[in-house]
Amino acid sequence: MGIIRSSFSLIAGTVCGIYIAQNYNVPNINKLIQNALFKAKDVEEKYRKPPKPGDRL
């Protein structure tokens, strides 16, 4: 009885997550994160200070 009682929330969360993913339009989190990282990198490159003429890379 202990293992069923301790893992009930995990099982219930998994079942609810499967139901929600199948029946509702849930956004792809991985795609959103990749898009945000790409935009952050683009902004960082756009506003980076130019290197000084004597500096090495």
C-alpha positions in Angstrom: 0.0 0.0 0.0 2.9 2.4 0.6 4.3 2.5 -2.9 0.8 3.1 -4.4 0.1 5.9 -1.9 3.5 7.6 -2.4 3.3 7.5 -6.2 -0.4 8.5 -6.5 0.4 12.2 -7.3 3.0 11.1 -9.9 0.5 8.8 -11.6 -2.3 11.4 -11.4 -0.1 14.1 -12.8 1.0 11.9 -15.7 -2.6 10.9 -16.6 -3.8 14.6 -16.4 -0.8 15.7 -18.5 -1.5 13.1 -21.2 -5.2 14.1 -21.3 -4.4 17.8 -21.6 -1.8 17.3 -24.3 -4.1 15.2 -26.4 -7.2 17.4 -26.0 -5.9 21.0 -25.9 -3.6 23.1 -28.0 -0.5 23.1 -25.8 2.5 25.0 -27.2 5.8 23.3 -27.8 8.0 24.5 -24.9 11.2 23.3 -26.6 10.4 25.4 -29.7 9.6 28.5 -27.5 12.9 28.2 -25.6 14.9 27.8 -28.8 13.2 30.8 -30.3 13.9 32.9 -27.1 17.6 31.9 -27.1 17.9 32.8 -30.7 16.4 36.2 -30.2 18.6 36.8 -27.1 21.7 35.9 -29.1 20.6 38.2 -31.9 20.1 41.1 -29.6 23.5 40.4 -27.8 25.3 40.4 -31.2 23.5 43.5 -32.4 24.4 45.6 -29.3 27.9 44.3 -28.6 30.6 46.9 -28.4 33.0 46.7 -31.4 36.5 45.5 -30.5 39.2 48.0 -30.2 41.7 48.0 -33.1 44.6 46.7 -31.0 42.6 43.9 -29.3 43.0 40.3 -30.2 40.0 37.9 -30.4 
